[in-house]
Amino acid sequence: MLLPFLDFLAESYGPFRVFNYFTFRAILSTLTSLIFCLIFGNYFISFLQRNRFGQVIRELGPEKHYEKKGTPTMGGLLILGGILFSCLCWGDLNNRYLWIVIFLIFSFGVLGFLDDYLKLKYDSSDGLSAKMKIFWQILFASIAASYLYYSHSIPAEISLFLPFLKDFAFNLGVIFIFTSIFVIIGTSNAVNLTDGLDGLAILPSVMVAGGLGIIAYISGNIIFADYLNIAYLPGSEELLIICGAIIGAGIGFLWFNTYPAQVFMGDVGSLSLGAALGGMAIILRQEIILAIMGGVFVMEALSVIIQVTSYKLTGKRVFKMSPIHHHFELSGWAEPKIIVRFWIITLILVLIALATFRLR
């Protein structure tokens, strides 16, 4: 939104040419979303409190969580506001990759908002039905994946790449659409499952966004991409603006979401953040790297799958409770200890994932 005006100024005033560098705009994007959340955070929390948008605690959850009942939720609206405002200010609005991720953030955010709103309006409601949620998730993911497939200009945009193998590139063809839908929906729901403790989901999302931002920078630079033997994807560097916005908004939200939380992000935040991370991974052709970076999200999702499958087949539970962070809670771990250790694990996994590019 600001780029045309800044480009006009750069023609007459040399110092404004700094805005031509997307790395500088990425820094501004991070700061803008961070300041946005810090400025409006308290006002937004007060608004949620006045309108009694308080968290509903399920009776099936750990007893320690009952004291969190009534804590304002739907704080993800603050995150989305910071991300979208920052991207519109500093992003290149002619870049199709930017709009695809913005579409995923907005559409999954609306879906999460409806789910949260129904839970709050009807205390006994579980929100949207599982069938309804998966239907809309498939629809939104299909739109994004189909657009990417039918607008691709080079084979690399729809090819599968594997870590450690520098010459491996398998053209997925139309299968790309189906794998992309799976990644977007899987990541969205995995982040949603992880969002069960104060700050547990937001900082890993920030770290993964940071890792994807580095990959976006490399993939959009032909010299760096060639040096590290990864696909050169012109225009993908603009995703660094979105990654910066997610990092800034995430850290700003963590200011209020850290233990003990003043506000929860709700489905409106977790579903949209997960969709954004999944969308950027498929654009950058790094779905497997995303699975490594987001190992905590994968672990949380798998714990639920294992628990449900085991109970249906044998009548026995593998974990004391799922997702797995509840298992550690019931095992006597303090909530802050679980949160920080999951943060540390994510940092390690992001570094390992980035290291694979140098080991090809």
FENRA-V116507 format. One record per residue. N is the residue number from 1. RES is the residue in three letters. SS is DSSP state (@ for helix, = for strand, . for the rest). Layout:
# FENRA-V116507
n={N;N}
res={RES;RES}
ss={SS;SS}
This chain:
# FENRA-V116507
n={1;2;3;4;5;6;7;8;9;10;11;12;13;14;15;16;17;18;19;20;21;22;23;24;25;26;27;28;29;30;31;32;33;34;35;36;37;38;39;40;41;42;43;44;45;46;47;48;49;50;51;52;53;54;55;56;57;58;59;60;61;62;63;64;65;66;67;68;69;70;71;72;73;74;75;76;77;78;79;80;81;82;83;84;85;86;87;88;89;90;91;92;93;94;95;96;97;98;99;100;101;102;103;104;105;106;107;108;109;110;111;112;113;114;115;116;117;118;119;120;121;122;123;124;125;126;127;128;129;130;131;132;133;134;135;136;137;138;139;140;141;142;143;144;145;146;147;148;149;150;151;152;153;154;155;156;157;158;159;160;161;162;163;164;165;166;167;168;169;170;171;172;173;174;175;176;177;178;179;180;181;182;183;184;185;186;187;188;189;190;191;192;193;194;195;196;197;198;199;200;201;202;203;204;205;206;207;208;209;210;211;212;213;214;215;216;217;218;219;220;221;222;223;224;225;226;227;228;229;230;231;232;233;234;235;236;237;238;239;240;241;242;243;244;245;246;247;248;249;250;251;252;253;254;255;256;257;258;259;260;261;262;263;264;265;266;267;268;269;270;271;272;273;274;275;276;277;278;279;280;281;282;283;284;285;286;287;288;289;290;291;292;293;294;295;296;297;298;299;300;301;302;303;304;305;306;307;308;309;310;311;312;313;314;315;316;317;318;319;320;321;322;323;324;325;326;327;328;329;330;331;332;333;334;335;336;337;338;339;340;341;342;343;344;345;346;347;348;349;350;351;352;353;354;355;356;357;358;359;360}
res={MET;LEU;LEU;PRO;PHE;LEU;ASP;PHE;LEU;ALA;GLU;SER;TYR;GLY;PRO;PHE;ARG;VAL;PHE;ASN;TYR;PHE;THR;PHE;ARG;ALA;ILE;LEU;SER;THR;LEU;THR;SER;LEU;ILE;PHE;CYS;LEU;ILE;PHE;GLY;ASN;TYR;PHE;ILE;SER;PHE;LEU;GLN;ARG;ASN;ARG;PHE;GLY;GLN;VAL;ILE;ARG;GLU;LEU;GLY;PRO;GLU;LYS;HIS;TYR;GLU;LYS;LYS;GLY;THR;PRO;THR;MET;GLY;GLY;LEU;LEU;ILE;LEU;GLY;GLY;ILE;LEU;PHE;SER;CYS;LEU;CYS;TRP;GLY;ASP;LEU;ASN;ASN;ARG;TYR;LEU;TRP;ILE;VAL;ILE;PHE;LEU;ILE;PHE;SER;PHE;GLY;VAL;LEU;GLY;PHE;LEU;ASP;ASP;TYR;LEU;LYS;LEU;LYS;TYR;ASP;SER;SER;ASP;GLY;LEU;SER;ALA;LYS;MET;LYS;ILE;PHE;TRP;GLN;ILE;LEU;PHE;ALA;SER;ILE;ALA;ALA;SER;TYR;LEU;TYR;TYR;SER;HIS;SER;ILE;PRO;ALA;GLU;ILE;SER;LEU;PHE;LEU;PRO;PHE;LEU;LYS;ASP;PHE;ALA;PHE;ASN;LEU;GLY;VAL;ILE;PHE;ILE;PHE;THR;SER;ILE;PHE;VAL;ILE;ILE;GLY;THR;SER;ASN;ALA;VAL;ASN;LEU;THR;ASP;GLY;LEU;ASP;GLY;LEU;ALA;ILE;LEU;PRO;SER;VAL;MET;VAL;ALA;GLY;GLY;LEU;GLY;ILE;ILE;ALA;TYR;ILE;SER;GLY;ASN;ILE;ILE;PHE;ALA;ASP;TYR;LEU;ASN;ILE;ALA;TYR;LEU;PRO;GLY;SER;GLU;GLU;LEU;LEU;ILE;ILE;CYS;GLY;ALA;ILE;ILE;GLY;ALA;GLY;ILE;GLY;PHE;LEU;TRP;PHE;ASN;THR;TYR;PRO;ALA;GLN;VAL;PHE;MET;GLY;ASP;VAL;GLY;SER;LEU;SER;LEU;GLY;ALA;ALA;LEU;GLY;GLY;MET;ALA;ILE;ILE;LEU;ARG;GLN;GLU;ILE;ILE;LEU;ALA;ILE;MET;GLY;GLY;VAL;PHE;VAL;MET;GLU;ALA;LEU;SER;VAL;ILE;ILE;GLN;VAL;THR;SER;TYR;LYS;LEU;THR;GLY;LYS;ARG;VAL;PHE;LYS;MET;SER;PRO;ILE;HIS;HIS;HIS;PHE;GLU;LEU;SER;GLY;TRP;ALA;GLU;PRO;LYS;ILE;ILE;VAL;ARG;PHE;TRP;ILE;ILE;THR;LEU;ILE;LEU;VAL;LEU;ILE;ALA;LEU;ALA;THR;PHE;ARG;LEU;ARG}
ss={.;.;@;@;@;@;@;@;@;@;@;@;.;@;@;@;@;@;@;@;.;@;@;@;@;@;@;@;@;@;@;@;@;@;@;@;@;@;@;@;@;@;@;@;@;@;@;@;@;@;.;.;.;=;.;.;.;.;.;.;.;.;@;@;@;@;@;@;.;.;.;=;.;.;.;@;@;@;@;@;@;@;@;@;@;@;@;@;@;@;.;.;.;.;.;@;@;@;@;@;@;@;@;@;@;@;@;@;@;@;@;@;@;@;@;@;@;@;@;@;@;.;.;.;.;.;.;.;.;@;@;@;@;@;@;@;@;@;@;@;@;@;@;@;@;@;@;@;@;@;@;.;.;.;@;@;@;@;=;=;.;.;.;.;.;.;.;.;.;=;=;.;.;.;@;@;@;@;@;@;@;@;@;@;@;@;@;@;@;@;@;@;@;@;.;.;.;.;.;@;@;@;@;@;@;@;@;@;@;@;@;@;@;@;@;@;@;@;@;.;.;@;@;@;@;@;@;.;.;.;.;.;.;.;.;@;@;@;@;@;@;@;@;@;@;@;@;@;@;@;@;@;@;@;@;@;@;.;.;.;.;.;=;.;.;@;@;@;@;@;@;@;@;@;@;@;@;@;@;@;@;@;@;.;.;.;@;@;@;@;@;@;@;.;@;@;@;@;@;@;@;@;@;@;@;@;@;@;@;@;@;@;@;@;.;.;.;.;.;.;.;.;.;@;@;@;@;@;@;@;.;.;.;.;@;@;@;@;@;@;@;@;@;@;@;@;@;@;@;@;@;@;@;@;@;.;.;.;.;.}
